[in-house]
């Protein structure tokens, strides 16, 4: 009897310890990854601001999206695999993900769309039509690519071009959640291998790995997100098992190395090889190093870039279109004549705006959406109750 009681007490103590460990893991902050996210967001902004920041340019900055996908796979697996194992459903997970992404995404879309809507109301826009704009807006509200619009580019998200990666991000999240019950390490490696073949094919078919944002290269997006996201999942599992290398590197050097990789310019002939090398080898090495090395001082130098990364990503292109349009009108010429000062100043201003939005609008909007969806769910349950 006493032995049974001791075993029961031991199990209870073990369960408490396990719960504490899991809670500590949930609260774990990856500060160096935060810094990497900030670097990636600024790199993407500089890629789209290229004419305004020249000659201060990052020759491979479009690959920052692949770094985003890789870190996302790690963080999603770290945050949700245990929750899936405890019974979290696909629907609830996807709702959480949409609530996380939607407020800043729709704000960026609104910044782009409102001037167009105003011009159409005043019958001043000679590029857009009411039908084309309505189609693009309806798709944007649902976070879906808009159909090709006559007279416009083949951009998937014509009212907020960088949002193409959010669409692929949500697709990868959905696949991850849907197949989680059978998502063994072997299946993860198979997904990585198949996507790697797609990366190789895409790199040589298009000459680089920049594709995914347009209808004529949208298939590249599947390879990019499939490889990097599920490699991030695999890195998470290896990290939990403590099977990743623990190289000792100052965290700031990891950020500098990421900037160096994204800064490299190569010839057109070497471009497919470099892009593949960066995505398949260099970015995973950077993330592995980041996981093993956390800053012991100046934490805010890592957390603040991480905080602004997503808001900056979602608003920079719409803000660019708005600012350049206004400046071109008032200066009577091309805004590029003020480069690189105007581009650098605009990125700094947008980074400050992103910092403010992350702490105010984004937090408040996500709380509101969470309350609304909870109330709607409760209403559905009450309505369906006998």
Secondary structure, DSSP 8 states (H G I E B T S, - for coil): -HHHHHHHHHHHHHHHHHHHHHHHHHH---HHHHHHHHHHHHHHHHHHTHHHHTTS--TTGGGHHHHHHHHHHHHHHHHHHHHHHTT--HHHHHHHHHHHHHHHHHHHHHHHHHHHHHHHHTT--SS--HHHHHHHHHHHHTT------TTS--BTTTTSGGGHHHHHHHHHHHHHHHTGGG--HHHHHHHHHHHHHHHHHHHHHHSSS--SSBTTSHHHHHHHHHHHHHHHHHHHHHHHTT-S------HHHHHHHHHHHHH----HHHHHHHHHHIIIIIHHHHHHHHHH---SS-THHHHHHHHHHHHHHHHHHHHHHHHHHHHHHHHSS-GGGGTTHHHHHHHHHHHHHHHHHHHTHHHHHHHHHHHHHHHHHHHHHHHH--
